[in-house]
């Protein structure tokens, strides 16, 4: 069951993928560009979409696969904490 997380951040789309890659270095591999792509690692598979808006950058992360033992609540809290640094 996939779950989507959406965040509004101030980092421009052209820099956001680099920032996310730095935060996930050694944990997940991102393939794509500043508009969309895929991520995979440590039992997770997902997709991302980035949209530049007047009020900031909208980031949508869709987790398609996760380890069964990790709850969505834990993922939500980790994603929320990480997104604040974007």
Phi, psi and omega in degrees: 000120181280151177224139182251140176237132182233135182224147170254126181230164182268343181294130178300147182307322183296336180258343189295317180300319179298317180297314180295318178301318178297319181291328183260005184307129180082354180249317181220155177250129177256134173233129181146204182223199184281006177248318181197163179176191181235158176222147181204141176158151177052038178085001180255145170222140180194185182224160174222152173225138181234131181229125178277122179238167179301320185272001179148198181249127179265125180244124176245123177246127179244117177268115181268332183214138178216158173298137185300331185279352181260123184282156176295328178298316178295316179299315179302314182294320178293317180295317179300316180295318181292319183297332178295340181266000181279000000 
